[in-house]
Structure formats: C-alpha cells, structure tokens
Amino acid sequence: MDRRSFLGKAALGGTAAAASALAAPAYAQGNRTLTLVTTWGRGLAGVHDAAQRAADTITAMSDGSLTIDLKAAGELVGAFEVFDAVTSGQADMYHGADYYFVGQHPGYAFFTSVPFGMTPGEIMNWYYNGNGRAYHDELGEIFGLKSFLAGNTGPQAGGWFAKEIAGPEDFQGLKFRMPGLGGQALGRMGASVQNLPGAEVYQALASGAIDGTEWIGPWADEKAGFQEITKFYYTAGMHEPGAALSLATNLDVFNELSPAHQKIIEIAAAEAHQWNLAQFMNNNGAALQRLQAGGVKVLEFPDSVWDAMGTAAAETMDQYAGDDLYDRLRADYNESMQASSGWIQRSEGAYRAQRDRVMG
C-alpha cells in the first residue's frame, strides 16, 4: 500500500475544505459552534450516548464558549460518510468507530478493534501510556484530522445466528453483518459479509437480508431487539474484545482553537471513553439475565471455530503488510498487548480464577 496515495488524498481533502463554504467556523456572540456528525443513529444505546456525552462535556467545560451541534447519522450525512465530511470541511468533527474507515487506511482498525486484539484495559494502556495516541496523530496528519479515543463498548458478543454453529463449515455462504477486519476474517471463512450502519441492522435481520449479525453486547443488543428475531446468541467473539470509539476534529479547525479549547476536547474525549466503558459494563450483566429469561440460548463457539477464526484473522492482518505505517503500528500494538497480557494473566487472571473457585 503506497503511503503517497494517502498524502494525495489528504491534499485533495484540503482543497475541498478551502472551497467549501461549510468549512467556515460558525460564531454567535463570540462563541464558536462546531458541527459534530456521527456514525450512530440517534438514540442507539451506548454508542450515541458516548457522542452526546463528549459533546455535552465540551460545551459545559467551556462554559458555552465552544458549543457542539450534534448531527446523528443521516441528519447531515450518512453514517459511513462522516470521515469524508470532516476531512473535506463539510463538518467539523465526527464521532464513530474508526474501523469503518479501513478503506482510507487499514491502520484505523487498531483504534477500534482488530480480530484477536486488545481488551479495554490493554487498549487504554497502549493509547494513554504507550505509543497508541502518537500513531493516531500520525494517521491524522495524513488525512487532516486530530483524533482522540472517546468511548469503549467493552467486549463485544460473537453475535446472533439463525441456527447453532457446529463448525467452521457453517459460515460458508452465511450472510452476516460484521464491519472492520473481523468482518474480513469471516469473509475468508466463506461468509458473505455485510457492513451495515447500526440503525439498519434490525430490519436487515428481520427481513432475511442477513442470516445473522453482531452488534455490541447484551444491553445494546436487547435495546436493538434482536432477541425478537432469533434466540441463538454467542456471547464471545474474536472481532472486538474491547472496541474503542473516536472523536476526530478537522485538523485545521482544531489548530484554530485556543489551547484551552483544544485541551477541553482532549479531556472530554477521555472522560467519555471511561464513562462509556462503565456504562456498557454496568448494563450488560442484567441485560444478559433478561435475555436468558426470555428464552435466548446463550452459546460459545466450539474450538474448531475459534481455530478457523485465528487462521483467518492472521491472513487478514497479513494482507496489509508492506505499508510502513501499518507495519510499525501493528508491531507496536502487538508488543504492548503482549506486555499487558502477561501481567494481567498473572495478576487479575489468577485472582479471578481463584475468586470463582473459592466464592463459587
């Protein structure tokens, strides 16, 4: 993958921004208003909440001198159009899952999740105390963005299926909704993978346009109503063990802001990340109990499926090798993950196993 092509795209984006009347900042009585577009339908449990939390916190911390006008998916641009809208200057900021934008650069997947990737604690360690944020900035320089993590769903479920999965062969021809590199891995297992915005998933599953879907986890999935359509629910998946969300500002717009306003965006994003993770973790356990009480069959994939997923994931990750930024990012991500995991397994992992044994 030729990095110069990414730089060329960035240059085109800058030209579009200069030509667009919408790129001009909005002021009212000395206050600045920034337009925030999202990949989420208004009201989608958890993910829209994270965007709204960041927007409200920025406005509150600035005492109204920096106001965020949030536009949900479809209200200004479509869910998957937010990246181009911000790089071109049509909007000032986006909130979304950066793995939707692997077409711009595959490195963006690492800032949501990659198959067999980081858990929430591991990604926080890499991002805030390792090199993760610096790599996010390096990607942003290419496309004219300043990005921060601003949400985390916690571990995501393997998904909802029309029937039980007995082995890898059951993915052959399966029409399944899964974005990012995880979706590409399922494609290598024979699935017909669909990348649908969250607001469209229920109807696609209900109509039979797809045979199954992953979304987030018990709470958000229950809110979406998937249990009304199928009762086979796999609660662990390889694709998003700790999916982060991002808040990205047009780099020119960000650089025009005062240092105080820049810091407010940074802090609001970090607070939304922490708050959102706690929101999901707080709600998932009770939601899973309700789903089970309602007849949902909670399942785990057999080892043969996990093994096939592992092979497909490695092939998916390897296909982008050769791009300098991707290779450096991947190596650093894996090094941090291994270091974090080594300690977590020997501390928290050992403790949890003993707690479950002793306390029942």
Backbone hydrogen bonds, N-H to C=O, Kabsch-Sander energy under -0.5 kcal/mol:
donor,donor_aa,acceptor,acceptor_aa,energy
3,R,1,M,-0.7
5,S,2,D,-1.2
6,F,2,D,-0.8
6,F,3,R,-0.7
7,L,3,R,-1.8
8,G,4,R,-2.1
9,K,5,S,-1.9
10,A,6,F,-2.1
11,A,7,L,-2.1
12,L,8,G,-2.1
13,G,9,K,-2.6
14,G,10,A,-2.3
15,T,11,A,-1.9
16,A,12,L,-2.5
17,A,13,G,-2.3
18,A,14,G,-2.0
19,A,15,T,-1.7
20,S,16,A,-1.3
23,A,20,S,-1.2
24,A,21,A,-1.2
26,A,33,T,-1.0
28,A,31,N,-2.4
31,N,28,A,-2.0
32,R,65,S,-2.6
33,T,26,A,-2.6
34,L,67,T,-2.8
36,L,34,L,-0.6
36,L,69,D,-2.6
37,V,35,T,-0.5
37,V,93,M,-2.7
38,T,71,K,-1.4
39,T,95,H,-1.8
44,L,41,G,-2.1
47,V,45,A,-1.8
48,H,44,L,-1.7
49,D,44,L,-0.8
50,A,46,G,-1.9
51,A,47,V,-1.5
52,Q,48,H,-2.6
53,R,49,D,-2.8
54,A,50,A,-2.2
55,A,51,A,-2.3
56,D,52,Q,-2.9
57,T,53,R,-2.4
58,I,54,A,-2.3
59,T,55,A,-2.0
60,A,56,D,-2.5
61,M,57,T,-3.1
62,S,58,I,-1.7
63,D,60,A,-1.3
64,G,59,T,-2.6
65,S,62,S,-1.7
67,T,32,R,-3.1
69,D,34,L,-2.9
69,D,67,T,-0.6
70,L,68,I,-0.8
71,K,36,L,-3.6
72,A,70,L,-0.5
73,A,40,W,-2.9
74,G,77,V,-3.0
75,E,72,A,-2.4
76,L,72,A,-0.6
76,L,77,V,-0.6
81,E,78,G,-1.7
82,V,79,A,-0.7
85,A,81,E,-2.0
86,V,82,V,-2.0
87,T,83,F,-2.5
88,S,84,D,-2.0
89,G,85,A,-0.6
90,Q,85,A,-1.6
91,A,85,A,-2.0
92,D,35,T,-1.3
93,M,35,T,-2.2
94,Y,248,A,-2.5
95,H,37,V,-1.9
96,G,246,S,-2.1
98,D,96,G,-0.6
100,Y,97,A,-2.0
101,F,98,D,-2.0
102,V,99,Y,-1.0
104,Q,101,F,-1.2
105,H,101,F,-1.6
108,Y,105,H,-1.8
109,A,106,P,-1.7
110,F,107,G,-1.2
111,F,108,Y,-1.4
112,T,109,A,-1.8
113,S,109,A,-1.2
116,F,238,M,-3.2
117,G,114,V,-1.5
123,I,119,T,-2.4
124,M,120,P,-2.1
125,N,121,G,-1.9
126,W,122,E,-2.3
127,Y,123,I,-2.7
128,Y,124,M,-2.6
129,N,125,N,-1.8
130,G,125,N,-0.7
130,G,126,W,-0.6
132,G,126,W,-2.5
133,R,127,Y,-1.2
135,Y,131,N,-1.9
136,H,132,G,-2.1
137,D,133,R,-2.2
138,E,134,A,-1.9
139,L,135,Y,-2.3
140,G,136,H,-2.1
141,E,137,D,-2.0
142,I,138,E,-1.0
142,I,139,L,-0.7
143,F,139,L,-1.4
144,G,140,G,-1.6
145,L,140,G,-2.4
146,K,249,T,-2.5
148,F,247,L,-2.0
150,A,245,L,-3.3
153,T,243,A,-2.5
156,Q,240,E,-2.6
157,A,216,I,-2.7
158,G,234,Y,-1.1
159,G,234,Y,-1.9
160,W,213,T,-3.4
161,F,232,F,-2.3
162,A,211,D,-0.8
166,A,164,E,-0.7
170,D,167,G,-1.9
171,F,168,P,-1.9
172,Q,169,E,-1.4
173,G,190,G,-2.9
174,L,171,F,-1.6
176,F,174,L,-0.9
176,F,192,S,-1.8
177,R,212,G,-1.8
178,M,176,F,-0.6
178,M,194,Q,-2.0
183,G,179,P,-1.4
184,Q,180,G,-1.4
185,A,181,L,-2.1
186,L,182,G,-2.0
187,G,183,G,-2.0
188,R,184,Q,-1.5
189,M,185,A,-0.7
189,M,186,L,-0.9
190,G,187,G,-1.5
191,A,186,L,-2.1
192,S,174,L,-2.7
193,V,191,A,-1.0
194,Q,176,F,-2.9
196,L,194,Q,-0.7
200,E,197,P,-2.0
201,V,197,P,-0.5
201,V,198,G,-1.2
202,Y,198,G,-0.5
204,A,200,E,-1.6
205,L,201,V,-2.4
206,A,202,Y,-2.9
207,S,203,Q,-2.2
208,G,204,A,-0.7
208,G,205,L,-0.5
209,A,204,A,-1.3
210,I,204,A,-1.5
211,D,175,K,-3.1
212,G,175,K,-1.5
213,T,160,W,-1.7
214,E,177,R,-1.7
221,D,217,G,-3.1
222,E,218,P,-2.4
223,K,219,W,-2.3
224,A,220,A,-1.9
225,G,221,D,-1.2
225,G,222,E,-0.6
226,F,221,D,-1.5
228,E,225,G,-1.8
229,I,226,F,-1.9
230,T,226,F,-1.9
232,F,161,F,-0.8
233,Y,231,K,-0.7
233,Y,297,K,-2.5
234,Y,159,G,-3.0
235,T,233,Y,-0.6
235,T,299,L,-1.7
237,G,156,Q,-0.8
243,A,154,G,-1.1
244,A,112,T,-1.9
245,L,151,G,-2.7
246,S,96,G,-3.2
247,L,148,F,-3.0
248,A,94,Y,-2.8
249,T,146,K,-2.8
250,N,92,D,-2.9
251,L,144,G,-2.6
254,F,250,N,-2.9
255,N,251,L,-2.5
256,E,252,D,-1.1
257,L,253,V,-0.8
257,L,254,F,-1.0
262,Q,258,S,-2.4
263,K,259,P,-2.3
264,I,260,A,-2.0
265,I,261,H,-2.1
266,E,262,Q,-2.1
267,I,263,K,-2.7
268,A,264,I,-2.8
269,A,265,I,-2.2
270,A,266,E,-2.1
271,E,267,I,-2.5
272,A,268,A,-2.2
273,H,269,A,-2.1
274,Q,270,A,-2.0
275,W,271,E,-2.8
276,N,272,A,-2.6
277,L,273,H,-1.8
278,A,274,Q,-1.9
279,Q,275,W,-2.1
280,F,276,N,-2.3
281,M,277,L,-2.5
282,N,278,A,-2.4
283,N,279,Q,-1.4
284,N,280,F,-2.0
285,G,281,M,-0.7
287,A,283,N,-1.8
288,L,284,N,-2.5
289,Q,285,G,-1.7
290,R,286,A,-2.0
291,L,287,A,-2.5
292,Q,288,L,-2.4
293,A,289,Q,-2.3
294,G,290,R,-1.6
295,G,292,Q,-1.7
296,V,291,L,-2.4
297,K,231,K,-3.6
298,V,296,V,-0.7
299,L,233,Y,-3.0
305,V,302,P,-1.1
306,W,302,P,-1.8
307,D,303,D,-2.7
308,A,304,S,-1.8
309,M,305,V,-2.7
310,G,306,W,-2.3
311,T,307,D,-2.0
312,A,308,A,-2.4
313,A,309,M,-2.8
314,A,310,G,-2.1
315,E,311,T,-2.0
316,T,312,A,-2.2
317,M,313,A,-2.6
318,D,314,A,-2.3
319,Q,315,E,-1.2
320,Y,317,M,-1.0
321,A,318,D,-1.8
323,D,320,Y,-1.3
324,D,322,G,-0.6
327,D,323,D,-2.8
328,R,324,D,-2.4
329,L,325,L,-2.7
330,R,326,Y,-2.9
331,A,327,D,-2.2
332,D,328,R,-2.2
333,Y,329,L,-2.7
334,N,330,R,-2.6
335,E,331,A,-2.2
336,S,332,D,-2.3
337,M,333,Y,-2.5
338,Q,334,N,-2.5
339,A,335,E,-1.9
340,S,336,S,-2.7
341,S,337,M,-2.8
342,G,338,Q,-2.1
343,W,339,A,-1.3
344,I,340,S,-2.7
345,Q,341,S,-2.8
346,R,342,G,-1.0
347,S,343,W,-1.7
349,G,344,I,-3.4
350,A,345,Q,-0.8
351,Y,347,S,-2.4
352,R,348,E,-3.0
353,A,349,G,-1.9
354,Q,350,A,-2.0
355,R,351,Y,-3.0
356,D,352,R,-2.6
357,R,353,A,-1.7
358,V,354,Q,-3.1
359,M,355,R,-2.9
360,G,356,D,-1.0
